[in-house]
Amino acid sequence: MNKFTKEVMSVGEMASGAKLTVPVYAFKSEKSTAPNVYIQANMHGAEVQGNAVIFQLLELLQYCELQANITLVPYANPVACNHKNGEYTLGRFDPITGVNWNRMYHFDPSVIEPFVLQYIDASEDEIKIKFQQLLLTEIEQKLEHNLWGITTGQRIAYQLQRLAHQADIVLDLHTGPISSKHLYCPEYAKASAEYFDIEHTILIQNDFDGAMDEATFCPWWSLQKAYQASGRNFTMGQGAFKKESFTVELGSQEQIDLDVAKQDALSILSYLAYQGVVDNKQYQPQKMTRYACYLKDYKALYSPMGGMVDYLAEFGKPLAAGEPLARILRMDNYGDGEALHYVSLEQKVIPILHFASASVNQGTELYKVFCNYFEL
Ligand SMILES: [Zn+2]
């Protein structure tokens, strides 16, 4: 049976002096033949299911054959996690700055060129070690040697990123509002998407926008491209560049389902078995039709009008052109106008998620859908 360690990481202080902390669980393997893994959950306050998945993973990992280190962090953002308003958890945006909590990670692309110049002839192993050190030093500088200070959200994000940079595989567990399961996957890691029991994958490119998954793989992808331009060809996803990170969207916010969490934990173990992190043959992906689309084809449909929404379209099932996604009730028009308005699209799509409330303003993001999708 594998033993795990538990530490409490301090990520900030409240006005009263109360410490903001997150628990950090870690399995250390005596072997180091496989990529190290970092998994976190609940960066957005209402997206709680990942905590249950980490619970199930901790239960199962104690009985796995571990080939690498695995670090797990539930309740990654204690401010967002406790950000309640009435019955609801808010916690998608820092209430003081309005910035999305998952857009505060750090990557400065200007470090790439000087690094490649300095290590143009270095071995692949040396590149891996030195570049990882560079990324960690960058974070260290931000956290410990910054006279001007950093925001509350940056302090939380950078502490988590320091853990993530020490791993090769990063899983950031989120949920949609009301949502089916879906996966954000870097294009070069497409083959890995087939090992998660998730029917819908969004393929993303090498664009850094401040999210955890991008903050982990974009530096390495950019490094690989810079080496390529200098005449050294490394393959992203292999050797020193064996770096993969995913945002795993586990379903709907404000919900914990421990049985579904067990399924999600098995899905993650299937991926980790494929990567050689756990040496247990029983963890295999389920057979299912997996659909994917590129990020540019993952589109939001904004409500054409205000009103009360009856969401009609079923998640995950292809919806023919012209079929209604939703109908919007306008009681103010009843008797002297149109009380019901149907919303549809002129192309076939796969609905993935919709807004969490039935009442919407004109311009509310109603649905997000896959367009131009294909089978993986
Ligand atoms: Zn989220």
Residues whose N, C-alpha, C, O or C-beta is under 5 A from the ligand:
A	BS01	ZN	H44 E47 H174 T175
